[in-house]
């Protein structure tokens, strides 16, 4: 697996203020970092679940169709170019949900699970991208899948912590500099998309 390409692909996407990140920011700002950790645990578990489902599902396709790996690289590359274009022509708006009442630990954990597992963008993104880093000779390699999932969870955990700890300061920064962040990320994502197309 091209680990550097994998890391470079996921890291900038993970740092963008999507639903997972803004929810972590909301909990962190409203109730403190310790409470956000409970929610993060739920998010990361469901993230790993979604990743494994996508890898197993597309792994089955790779196992039965010899040329599927190249096709998936092309699909992933085109999808990354699409994401880059969406970021490049985005509006640069930050939407942070206000959380007024402190949920129970159980409810916060469940909320974390639901926020991630019901996010259709996560399923589409992982289905398009993660299988391109599987072993085409052994797409069901548990070791490879675990490495991919662990790396993904680590990157997401770091990003969630930045948002949960950043709070009001990060919110202010994103409100004034989000457009610049989107443009920089778009350039990185499009570059990775081109690399995947010719991988």
Residue, then its C-alpha position, 0 to 999 in steps of 0.5 A: x500500500x502506498x501509505x504516503x498517498x493514502x495519508x495525504x488523501x485522507x488527512x486534508x479531507x478529514x480536516x474539512x468542517x463536515x458534520x462530524x467535525x462541526x458536531x465535535x466543535x459544538x460539544x467541545x464548545x458547549x460542554x468541554x473536551x471530556x464530554x466530546x470524547x464520549x461522542x468521538x468514541x461513537x463516531x470513530x467506532x461507526x467510522x471503522x464499521x463503515x470503512x470495513x463494510x465498504x472494503x469488504x463490499x468492493x473487495x468482493x468485486x475485486x476478487x471476482x473481476x480481474x480488471x476492477x482494480x484499475x476501474x476503481x482507481x479511475x472512479x476514485x480519481x474522478x471522484x477526488x477531482x469532483x470533490x476538489x471541484x466542489x471545494x473550489x467552487x464552494x461558498x465557504x460557509x461554516x455551519x455549527x449546530x448549537x447544543x443547549x442541553x447536555x445529553x447523557x453519556x449513553x445518548x452522546x455515544x449513540x449520537x456519535x454513532x448515528x452522525x457518522x453511520x448515517x452520513x451518505x457522503x462517508x459511504x460514497x467516499x469510502x466506497x470510491x477511495x478505500x478499495x484502491x488501497x487494498x491488495x489487488x492480489x488478496x483484496x480480503x487481506x485482514x491485515x491490510x484492512x486493519x491497517x487502512x481502518x486504523x490509519x483512518x481512525x487515527x487521522x479522524x481522531x486527530x481532526x476531531x480533537x482539533x475541532x473539539x479543543x479548538x472551540x471558539x478560536x477555531x470557529x472564528x478562524x474558520x469563519x474568516x479563513x474557510x474559503x482559503x482552506x477550501x481552495x488549498x484542500x481542493x488543490x491537494x485533492x485534485x492533485x491526488x485525483x490525478x495521481x490515482x487516475x494514472x496509478 
